[in-house]
Amino acid sequence: MILETIAAGIGVLAIAGLGIVEYQYRRRPGNALELNAEAWNLETYEPQHYVLIGELELRNKTQRLEIMVPHLEASAMLLSKDSLDGVHHRLRVTPRHADAAARADGYWFGYIVKVGKSTRFEVALDITGPELTQLQAAWVQIHYITYGPQGRIPKVKHVVVPLRFPSPDDSSRWRPTAQADLLPIRTHLLTHLDTPSEVVKRYVSPHAQPGDIVAIAETPVALMQGRFRHPSEVKPGWLARRLCYYFLPTSSLATACGLQTLVDLVGAWRVFWAFAIGALAKKFLNRPGVFYQLAGEQARLIDDVTGTLPPYDQFIVLGPDQPQQVVNTIERETGIAAAIVDVNDLRAVKVLAASPGVSVDLLTQALISNPAGNADEQTPVVLIRPSA
């Protein structure tokens, strides 16, 4: 009996010990290597020749672990509304390590990013062709391997760089309505290299007058904030793989990756209880939509793949972060009142945030016809001039 008691005690301690080990394991940073790709410049921008240079950084975010990068290469896809026949491009990756020179043959040799340190490299995209002015963007993918405590992990960094920039005067005509005159404004393909304030300064300020309001679609704001994820980066868990079947096929949560994105944002328990209570409310109280109320605003704002313009139709796009802070910054830096809105062709308008004093009712009535469009108009900004 004593031996059985001791054995049971040892078993309990072993289980507890394994639990502590698992908890500590999950708290470890693993292959915490961050790739930043913020600086991209068109060094050559001629009708038959573009040269795009990107300056990128690999930063080791761990406190005491070295991370190796044994392999790194880049690929690119060009986007255009015209044929790409005769258009050619080539890519070259050049390490800019402070302690090791790059090889002349372009080979990426294995490199160790030391604890808390960083290193840099350059990506050069050279494009030639008989007529390049119809190119809209370059979708650059950085494929690299991190090698560390979690083993050998392949990763991809996606960077979309605009190549075509419409003139601020290249806009549609004003559209009069009973509540306001509306001007949908064309922009370049907005990416994480842009900021909302700079976009408003460049494209909206030339048309604006005192009292105007600039409305920006929520998806482009999220893209400018870098809030998009490729499905290959999303690892659906048990909960997402099972609950996604219960959403309408048109919902962005009806796929395991779409729902897992929400789980990653708000937590598995919140999604589970929102689903359970929402299902009960719908079945017994005839109250649909409770899940979205309990799961939070991001549950409505996530766009799964195919939900926006190429190449972002390949990504899951989240809702914007801190939209009220964004509109406050726009008004402070440009002098134009602003709003971030979610509008569709079903005459549904949701105002996520607006400058103080802006009427939500005015925005709703002015935008109910969705003047920005839901196709490839590339007019994510609408200038609203209230009727006198």
KEKE-151647 format. One record per residue (C-alpha): x, y, z; residue number from 1; residue in one letter. Coordinates in pm, 1 decimal, padded with zeros to 6 digits, always signed. Each point is the difference from the previous one (the first is absolute). Example, Ala and Ser with C-alpha at 12.3 -4.5 7.8 and 13.67 -1.06 7.14 Angstrom:
KEKE-151647
- +01230.0:-00450.0:+00780.0:1:A
- +00137.0:+00344.0:-00066.0:2:S
***
This chain:
KEKE-151647
- +00000.0:+00000.0:+00000.0:1:M
- +00282.3:+00236.2:+00086.5:2:I
- +00175.8:-00079.5:-00326.9:3:L
- -00321.5:+00061.7:-00194.1:4:E
- -00045.1:+00334.6:+00174.2:5:T
- +00358.7:+00099.7:-00077.0:6:I
- -00040.6:-00108.3:-00363.5:7:A
- -00321.6:+00200.7:-00030.2:8:A
- +00172.2:+00301.3:+00151.1:9:G
- +00289.4:-00035.2:-00241.5:10:I
- -00248.5:-00023.1:-00287.6:11:G
- -00174.0:+00319.6:+00109.6:12:V
- +00332.9:+00178.7:+00032.5:13:L
- +00105.9:-00127.7:-00342.7:14:A
- -00319.3:+00126.1:-00161.1:15:I
- +00034.8:+00334.5:+00176.1:16:A
- +00363.9:+00016.2:-00106.7:17:G
- -00091.2:-00074.8:-00359.7:18:L
- -00264.1:+00271.4:+00018.0:19:G
- +00255.8:+00250.4:+00127.1:20:I
- +00244.4:-00102.1:-00274.5:21:V
- -00271.1:+00036.3:-00266.7:22:E
- -00100.6:+00342.0:+00137.8:23:Y
- +00360.2:+00119.4:+00001.4:24:Q
- +00051.2:-00141.8:-00350.6:25:Y
- -00295.7:+00194.7:-00135.4:26:R
- +00134.6:+00318.9:+00157.4:27:R
- +00336.3:-00032.1:-00173.7:28:R
- +00051.0:+00228.8:-00299.0:29:P
- +00107.0:-00274.0:-00242.7:30:G
- +00126.1:+00117.3:-00339.7:31:N
- -00093.6:+00361.5:+00070.9:32:A
- +00159.9:+00164.0:-00301.7:33:L
- -00177.7:+00306.0:-00141.4:34:E
- +00033.9:+00108.3:-00363.0:35:L
- -00072.0:+00369.7:-00058.1:36:N
- -00048.7:+00128.7:-00353.8:37:A
- -00084.1:+00367.1:+00029.4:38:E
- +00232.7:+00187.5:-00240.3:39:A
- -00066.0:-00044.8:-00372.8:40:W
- +00103.0:+00249.5:-00266.8:41:N
- -00041.0:+00022.6:-00375.6:42:L
- +00357.9:+00085.3:-00088.8:43:E
- -00078.6:-00006.9:-00373.5:44:T
- -00348.7:+00088.5:-00125.5:45:Y
- +00008.1:+00026.2:-00377.6:46:E
- -00266.4:-00116.7:-00250.3:47:P
- +00208.1:-00305.6:-00097.4:48:Q
- +00208.5:-00058.5:+00311.3:49:H
- -00081.1:-00017.3:+00371.3:50:Y
- +00246.2:-00078.7:+00278.0:51:V
- -00153.2:-00059.2:+00342.7:52:L
- +00231.1:-00019.9:+00302.1:53:I
- -00113.8:-00134.3:+00336.1:54:G
- +00199.3:+00033.9:+00321.9:55:E
- -00097.7:-00274.4:+00246.2:56:L
- +00097.4:-00095.2:+00352.6:57:E
- +00015.6:-00330.5:+00186.1:58:L
- -00024.2:+00056.2:+00375.6:59:R
- +00044.0:-00260.7:+00272.1:60:N
- -00275.8:+00069.6:+00256.5:61:K
- +00112.5:-00259.1:+00254.4:62:T
- +00182.9:+00084.8:+00322.8:63:Q
- +00256.5:-00281.2:+00004.9:64:R
- -00029.6:-00216.0:-00314.1:65:L
- +00185.1:+00025.8:-00326.9:66:E
- -00203.5:-00052.1:-00317.1:67:I
- +00155.7:-00118.4:-00324.5:68:M
- -00116.0:+00086.4:-00350.9:69:V
- +00143.7:-00274.7:-00221.4:70:P
- -00204.2:+00092.5:-00307.9:71:H
- -00162.4:+00313.4:-00142.9:72:L
- -00126.0:+00077.3:-00349.2:73:E
- -00256.0:+00226.3:-00165.5:74:A
- -00263.4:-00035.6:-00269.6:75:S
- -00231.3:+00255.9:-00159.5:76:A
- -00329.6:+00015.5:-00184.2:77:M
- -00092.7:+00304.9:-00208.3:78:L
- -00360.0:+00122.6:-00010.4:79:L
- -00141.3:+00184.7:-00298.6:80:S
- -00335.3:+00047.4:-00168.1:81:K
- +00172.6:-00059.4:-00335.0:82:D
- +00194.2:-00293.8:-00136.8:83:S
- +00349.7:-00059.5:+00138.0:84:L
- +00132.0:-00130.8:-00332.9:85:D
- +00346.6:+00141.7:-00056.0:86:G
- +00036.4:+00109.3:+00362.6:87:V
- +00291.6:-00163.3:+00179.3:88:H
- +00129.7:+00027.1:+00353.6:89:H
- +00285.1:-00134.8:+00207.0:90:R
- +00068.7:+00008.1:+00372.1:91:L
- +00322.5:+00011.0:+00194.5:92:R
- +00042.7:-00034.1:+00375.6:93:V
- +00316.9:+00155.7:+00145.4:94:T
- +00095.9:-00050.2:+00366.8:95:P
- +00111.6:+00316.1:+00180.8:96:R
- +00143.8:-00165.1:+00310.6:97:H
- +00221.6:+00229.2:+00204.4:98:A
- +00247.9:-00280.7:+00067.7:99:D
- +00003.7:-00197.1:-00326.9:100:A
- +00021.3:+00106.7:-00363.8:101:A
- -00253.7:-00117.6:-00258.6:102:A
- +00104.7:-00265.5:-00250.7:103:R
- +00041.1:+00111.9:-00360.3:104:A
- -00206.3:-00293.9:-00128.9:105:D
- -00311.3:+00107.1:+00196.2:106:G
- -00001.1:-00310.2:+00220.9:107:Y
- -00157.6:+00050.6:+00343.5:108:W
- +00234.0:-00161.6:+00250.4:109:F
- -00132.5:-00114.4:+00336.3:110:G
- +00009.9:+00285.7:+00249.2:111:Y
- -00047.0:+00015.1:+00377.8:112:I
- -00204.0:+00290.2:+00136.0:113:V
- +00131.4:+00038.7:+00353.6:114:K
- -00207.6:+00067.6:+00311.0:115:V
- -00180.9:+00334.0:-00023.3:116:G
- +00185.8:+00090.3:-00319.4:117:K
- -00103.1:+00059.0:-00359.2:118:S
- +00140.9:-00019.5:-00348.6:119:T
- -00105.4:+00148.6:-00330.7:120:R
- -00030.6:-00101.1:-00361.6:121:F
- -00107.1:+00157.8:-00327.8:122:E
- -00248.9:-00120.8:-00259.0:123:V
- +00031.3:+00147.1:-00350.0:124:A
- -00280.6:-00052.3:-00252.5:125:L
- +00093.7:+00096.7:-00356.8:126:D
- -00291.0:+00023.4:-00247.7:127:I
- +00028.8:+00059.2:-00375.6:128:T
- -00255.1:+00005.0:-00278.9:129:G
- -00134.6:+00198.9:-00294.9:130:P
- -00258.5:+00180.2:+00215.9:131:E
- -00005.7:-00017.4:+00379.4:132:L
- -00241.9:+00280.7:+00084.3:133:T
- -00290.8:-00244.6:+00037.0:134:Q
- +00170.5:-00193.0:+00279.5:135:L
- -00193.1:+00048.6:+00322.0:136:Q
- +00208.5:-00172.5:+00264.6:137:A
- +00271.0:-00251.7:+00077.5:138:A
- -00077.2:-00277.5:+00245.7:139:W
- +00335.4:-00096.9:+00148.7:140:V
- +00032.5:-00311.8:+00213.0:141:Q
- +00302.9:-00055.8:+00223.0:142:I
- +00040.6:-00372.3:+00067.9:143:H
- +00231.4:-00078.3:+00290.2:144:Y
- +00081.7:-00268.8:+00253.4:145:I
- +00040.2:+00056.5:+00372.8:146:T
- +00206.8:-00262.8:+00180.7:147:Y
- -00005.3:-00001.2:+00377.1:148:G
- -00162.5:-00157.2:+00307.3:149:P
- -00319.5:-00082.7:-00193.2:150:Q
- +00193.7:-00169.5:-00276.4:151:G
- +00002.1:+00096.1:-00367.5:152:R
- -00300.5:+00217.1:-00082.4:153:I
- -00072.9:+00138.7:-00349.0:154:P
- -00153.1:+00348.3:-00002.3:155:K
- -00117.8:+00252.4:-00258.2:156:V
- -00015.9:+00378.3:+00019.9:157:K
- -00242.2:+00160.5:-00244.7:158:H
- +00061.8:+00353.5:-00123.3:159:V
- -00224.6:+00179.6:-00248.9:160:V
- +00157.2:+00306.6:-00161.9:161:V
- -00209.9:+00233.1:-00220.0:162:P
- +00140.8:+00086.0:-00342.3:163:L
- -00271.7:+00224.9:-00144.2:164:R
- -00104.0:+00328.7:+00157.4:165:F
- -00303.4:+00183.9:-00141.5:166:P
- +00002.9:+00375.7:-00006.7:167:S
- -00202.4:+00166.9:+00278.0:168:P
- -00205.5:+00155.6:-00279.0:169:D
- -00077.2:-00344.6:-00146.7:170:D
- -00329.6:-00040.5:+00186.4:171:S
- -00358.0:-00070.6:-00089.3:172:S
- -00243.8:+00286.2:-00016.1:173:R
- -00195.5:+00127.7:+00294.9:174:W
- -00324.9:-00188.7:+00061.1:175:R
- -00280.1:+00208.1:+00149.3:176:P
- -00238.8:-00155.9:+00253.1:177:T
- -00270.4:+00143.0:+00222.4:178:A
- +00232.0:+00003.1:+00302.8:179:Q
- +00337.0:+00086.4:-00155.0:180:A
- +00215.0:+00012.6:-00309.4:181:D
- +00232.3:-00297.9:-00025.5:182:L
- +00338.1:-00036.3:-00170.4:183:L
- +00143.3:-00354.2:-00020.4:184:P
- +00377.3:+00042.5:-00021.7:185:I
- +00233.8:-00240.2:-00175.5:186:R
- +00328.7:-00092.3:+00170.1:187:T
- +00288.4:-00234.0:-00064.5:188:H
- -00025.0:-00347.8:+00148.8:189:L
- +00028.7:+00076.6:+00369.4:190:L
- +00245.7:-00212.8:+00197.4:191:T
- +00177.3:-00014.9:+00335.2:192:H
- +00249.0:+00252.0:-00143.7:193:L
- -00271.7:+00270.3:+00017.3:194:D
- -00166.5:+00188.5:+00283.7:195:T
- -00359.0:+00131.9:-00005.2:196:P
- +00110.5:+00358.6:+00063.0:197:S
- +00247.7:-00000.7:-00288.8:198:E
- -00260.8:-00149.4:-00232.8:199:V
- -00248.0:+00273.9:+00094.7:200:V
- +00263.3:+00270.9:-00050.6:201:K
- +00095.9:-00135.2:-00340.5:202:R
- -00338.9:-00077.6:-00152.3:203:Y
- -00269.4:+00180.2:+00201.1:204:V
- +00146.7:+00334.2:+00107.2:205:S
- +00008.4:+00141.5:-00357.9:206:P
- -00381.1:-00037.9:-00016.2:207:H
- -00103.4:+00076.8:+00358.8:208:A
- -00170.6:+00307.8:+00140.1:209:Q
- -00084.3:+00098.1:+00358.7:210:P
- -00289.1:-00211.0:+00128.0:211:G
- +00080.4:-00301.7:-00217.7:212:D
- +00031.1:-00352.2:+00142.4:213:I
- +00227.4:-00273.0:-00133.6:214:V
- -00131.7:-00355.4:+00034.3:215:A
- +00251.6:-00284.2:-00032.1:216:I
- -00096.5:-00364.6:-00038.2:217:A
- +00100.9:-00217.4:+00294.1:218:E
- +00185.7:-00264.7:-00202.4:219:T
- +00259.0:+00239.2:-00151.5:220:P
- +00063.1:+00144.3:+00346.5:221:V
- +00067.5:-00350.6:+00132.3:222:A
- +00233.2:-00070.0:-00294.2:223:L
- +00194.0:+00319.5:+00070.7:224:M
- +00037.3:-00121.6:+00359.0:225:Q
- +00139.8:-00332.3:-00123.8:226:G
- -00297.4:-00191.6:+00140.6:227:R
- -00012.0:-00284.7:-00249.7:228:F
- +00107.2:-00362.6:+00021.8:229:R
- +00059.7:-00262.3:-00264.0:230:H
- -00193.2:-00323.8:+00070.9:231:P
- +00329.3:-00191.3:-00007.4:232:S
- +00098.3:+00190.1:+00315.4:233:E
- -00318.9:-00098.0:+00184.5:234:V
- -00006.6:-00330.8:+00188.1:235:K
- -00366.0:-00094.6:+00063.4:236:P
- -00058.5:-00158.7:+00339.0:237:G
- -00258.3:-00247.1:+00123.0:238:W
- -00262.5:+00267.1:+00067.1:239:L
- +00026.5:+00180.2:-00334.6:240:A
- -00000.4:-00321.9:-00202.3:241:R
- -00329.0:-00108.9:+00156.8:242:R
- -00198.3:+00319.6:+00051.2:243:L
- +00061.9:+00147.7:-00347.5:244:C
- -00258.2:-00240.3:-00148.1:245:Y
- -00280.7:+00172.1:+00193.2:246:Y
- +00040.8:+00341.7:-00164.2:247:F
- -00172.0:+00102.6:-00320.3:248:L
- +00204.0:-00082.9:-00311.5:249:P
- +00026.1:+00372.7:-00080.1:250:T
- +00154.9:+00076.9:+00340.1:251:S
- +00373.8:+00063.3:+00028.5:252:S
- -00011.3:-00227.1:+00306.4:253:L
- -00123.7:-00298.9:-00201.0:254:A
- +00354.9:-00124.1:-00059.6:255:T
- +00238.0:-00140.4:+00258.5:256:A
- +00264.0:+00263.6:-00076.9:257:C
- -00249.6:+00286.2:+00012.3:258:G
- -00137.5:-00109.5:+00335.8:259:L
- +00346.6:-00076.0:+00137.3:260:Q
- +00097.8:+00358.9:-00079.6:261:T
- -00276.9:+00115.5:+00232.9:262:L
- +00110.9:-00252.6:+00263.6:263:V
- +00352.3:+00139.6:-00020.1:264:D
- -00134.6:+00352.3:+00048.6:265:L
- -00245.6:-00044.4:+00287.4:266:V
- +00078.4:-00341.1:+00148.0:267:G
- -00148.9:-00348.5:-00027.3:268:A
- -00218.7:+00025.9:+00310.6:269:W
- -00167.6:+00319.7:-00116.1:270:R
- -00076.4:-00151.9:-00339.4:271:V
- -00131.0:-00320.6:+00161.4:272:F
- -00234.2:+00174.7:+00244.3:273:W
- -00115.0:+00248.8:-00264.5:274:A
- -00086.4:-00292.8:-00225.8:275:F
- -00175.7:-00199.7:+00273.4:276:A
- -00206.4:+00291.9:+00130.2:277:I
- -00068.5:+00124.6:-00353.2:278:G
- -00127.8:-00341.2:-00108.0:279:A
- -00233.1:-00020.3:+00301.6:280:L
- -00127.5:+00354.9:-00055.8:281:A
- -00072.2:-00072.6:-00364.6:282:K
- -00176.0:-00331.4:+00064.0:283:K
- -00204.9:+00079.5:+00309.5:284:F
- -00033.6:+00379.8:-00002.6:285:L
- -00005.6:+00056.3:-00376.5:286:N
- +00281.9:+00253.6:+00036.6:287:R
- +00258.6:-00030.3:-00279.3:288:P
- +00327.5:+00191.6:+00011.6:289:G
- +00077.1:-00055.4:+00370.0:290:V
- +00324.9:-00176.4:-00091.1:291:F
- +00133.3:+00313.4:-00171.2:292:Y
- -00100.4:+00217.0:+00295.3:293:Q
- +00186.7:-00223.6:+00244.6:294:L
- +00300.1:-00083.7:-00218.6:295:A
- +00083.0:+00365.9:-00059.3:296:G
- +00015.1:+00240.2:-00292.9:297:E
- +00278.4:-00186.7:-00178.6:298:Q
- -00236.0:-00294.1:-00054.6:299:A
- -00198.0:+00212.9:-00247.3:300:R
- +00298.7:+00170.5:-00160.4:301:L
- +00219.7:-00294.0:-00097.8:302:I
- +00007.5:-00056.8:-00377.2:303:D
- +00101.8:-00347.4:-00110.2:304:D
- +00177.5:-00067.2:-00330.6:305:V
- -00166.8:+00143.2:-00313.3:306:T
- -00137.6:+00282.6:+00214.6:307:G
- +00198.5:+00286.2:-00153.8:308:T
- +00217.2:+00112.3:-00293.1:309:L
- +00292.3:-00207.5:-00133.3:310:P
- +00244.0:-00094.3:+00133.5:311:P
- -00176.9:+00034.3:+00333.7:312:Y
- -00268.5:-00238.6:-00124.4:313:D
- +00252.1:-00267.1:+00104.7:314:Q
- +00007.6:+00121.4:+00361.7:315:F
- -00218.5:+00015.5:+00308.0:316:I
- -00041.6:+00368.6:+00081.6:317:V
- -00084.3:+00105.2:+00355.0:318:L
- -00194.7:+00305.5:+00102.6:319:G
- +00192.4:+00322.9:+00070.9:320:P
- +00163.9:+00055.1:+00335.5:321:D
- -00105.2:+00301.4:+00212.3:322:Q
- -00208.2:+00166.5:-00274.3:323:P
- -00088.8:+00299.0:+00219.2:324:Q
- +00367.2:+00079.2:+00046.7:325:Q
- +00048.1:-00023.3:-00377.7:326:V
- -00272.8:+00253.6:-00081.9:327:V
- +00124.0:+00232.9:+00274.3:328:N
- +00347.4:-00011.7:-00153.7:329:T
- -00136.0:+00069.3:-00349.3:330:I
- -00189.6:+00308.0:+00117.5:331:E
- +00295.1:+00125.9:+00203.7:332:R
- +00251.0:-00041.3:-00284.6:333:E
- -00216.9:+00103.6:-00296.8:334:T
- -00271.1:+00225.8:+00145.4:335:G
- -00272.1:-00215.0:-00160.3:336:I
- -00264.3:-00177.2:+00208.5:337:A
- +00015.1:-00374.2:-00059.4:338:A
- -00187.2:-00325.2:+00043.8:339:A
- +00082.0:-00367.8:-00042.3:340:I
- -00293.7:-00192.1:-00141.5:341:V
- -00106.5:-00349.8:-00100.2:342:D
- -00236.7:+00023.4:-00297.5:343:V
- -00132.9:-00264.6:-00238.6:344:N
- -00236.3:-00032.9:-00295.2:345:D
- -00279.1:-00125.7:+00227.8:346:L
- -00061.4:+00358.3:+00122.0:347:R
- +00167.1:-00073.6:+00331.4:348:A
- +00216.6:+00274.5:+00150.9:349:V
- +00194.0:-00035.3:+00323.4:350:K
- +00201.0:+00294.5:+00130.6:351:V
- +00295.6:-00135.7:+00195.5:352:L
- +00128.2:+00341.9:+00105.8:353:A
- -00053.6:+00366.2:-00086.4:354:A
- +00145.7:+00335.4:+00091.6:355:S
- -00181.2:+00186.4:+00279.5:356:P
- -00298.4:+00188.5:-00133.6:357:G
- -00048.2:-00216.1:-00308.8:358:V
- -00356.3:-00125.5:-00032.8:359:S
- -00024.0:-00377.9:-00022.2:360:V
- -00347.7:+00036.3:-00154.6:361:D
- +00143.9:+00225.2:-00273.5:362:L
- +00274.8:-00252.5:-00075.0:363:L
- -00248.3:-00285.5:-00010.8:364:T
- -00237.8:+00174.4:-00239.6:365:Q
- +00277.4:+00135.3:-00221.1:366:A
- +00177.8:-00335.9:-00036.3:367:L
- -00298.0:-00234.5:-00013.5:368:I
- +00033.1:-00036.5:-00379.6:369:S
- +00365.5:-00106.4:+00045.5:370:N
- +00157.2:+00262.7:-00229.7:371:P
- +00346.6:-00152.4:+00045.3:372:A
- -00117.4:-00329.2:-00148.1:373:G
- +00077.7:-00358.9:+00091.3:374:N
- +00187.0:-00102.6:-00316.3:375:A
- +00339.6:+00116.2:-00132.0:376:D
- -00080.0:+00373.1:-00019.3:377:E
- +00297.8:+00068.8:+00229.1:378:Q
- -00182.7:+00297.8:+00153.0:379:T
- +00030.3:-00080.8:+00372.2:380:P
- -00042.5:+00364.5:+00098.0:381:V
- -00316.0:+00208.5:-00036.9:382:V
- -00008.1:+00374.8:+00061.8:383:L
- -00335.8:+00110.5:+00143.1:384:I
- -00117.4:+00361.3:-00031.3:385:R
- -00318.9:+00045.6:+00203.6:386:P
- -00279.6:+00190.3:-00169.8:387:S
- -00051.8:+00350.1:+00130.5:388:A
***
